[in-house]
Every structure is written in structure tokens, then in C-alpha cells.
């Protein structure tokens, strides 16, 4: 009965490759997010979606392309991976309005070699 | 845009002591302030939150205070226990923004 799940948990890949991370929530939430946590533990919003529509894109390089096939899923595709993309990526979801609790997924640790 | 500053970056206390973590925010429109706890290798989890229509909220050993005039809010943990050891993040947002702006985190170590 996992609320927010992500796959894979770990991703190790070479520079220049393309990879995807998948996220699913079973909470019935309308809003989903991608956050990036770097090696210094800073947590920063990348994207937020509401009812499958992109709401926020926080100056993320266009190598990152989120896709929301339905309200329960938000995937993140990354092209031409760079060393600086190494981080933990967290998916999250919440009810509508932005003032509801955000529930985080377990994170995907991406390592680019 | 919103900027959230958090202090201290590390905090070490003896078991049973109190711990206080402070945050300031820049956007006066912010009206929701959650606190998250992140254990090593785990996801951030909400421990308490406060909305701008209240000045203080308490849940057992954890309390949060908000001063809207000064634009700062604080987390208070009383009777700390070793299992409180983690990284704590404050965050802020406002109605309709649909994203949290996080502080830089505080690593709390509770010494048995």
C-alpha cells in the first residue's frame, strides 16, 4: 500500500546516456512534483504538475523532460546525462492548492560516471 | 522568488535536552510552513506544519512557532531522544504556488 513509489531506486550510468525515472502515487492527489537533492542535501523543486498540466518549471535544463500520462503518474526523462546530474531525485504528491502535505517517494539515486 | 534561510547547519545536544532550529523567509505572501525530517538514506517526512493564521502549534514533543511580522519560524524539540537524530528541513510556500522552497537543512545529533 505504498503511497508514492519510484523506480528505479538506484541508477548508475555513463555520461551522455538517456535515462528515465518513474513515479506513481495512489493517494488520489492532483498535484505531483519532482525535487532534486544534491550532494550537500539541498532540496530544490524542479517541476510541478497539476491534473497532468505543467505548473512550475524551475529553470531546469531542457535535457530534463517530465511527462504525466495521468494524474497518478509523473515520469522524468533525462537526455545526454552530465556529471552534475548526479543527485537523489524525489517525486512527491499533494492535494490541490499547494498548502496540503507533500508526500515524498523513496528517491532515486542517480550516479553519472 | 522565495528564499528560506535555516540555522544552525549542525546541532548536537545531549539526550533529554531541547533543540531549536530557526528559519527566515523572504516572501511575505508565504502562508504555509512545513517541517520535514529526513533520516539517512530515507525520504523527507512531514513532522509538523503551521499556517499563517496561527502563531504556534504543538504535537507532543514538537512545536513550531511563527512570527509573520519578522518573517521567521522555529522548530522546538523537547526531551530529545537518539531517534530524533536526522536532518531537519524547514520550507515555505504560498497559496497556489504548488512547490515548496526548502531551507538548507539542520543535521541534529542527539548524544545518548
Interface residues (C-beta under 8 A of the other chain):
Chain A: X31 X33 X40 X41 X42 X43 X44 X45 X48 X50 X55 X56 X58 X90 X94 X97 X98 X99 X101 X102 X103 X104 X105 X106 X107
Chain B: X31 X32 X34 X38 X42 X43 X44 X45 X46 X49 X51 X87 X89 X93 X94 X95 X96 X97 X98 X99 X100 X101 X102 X104 X105
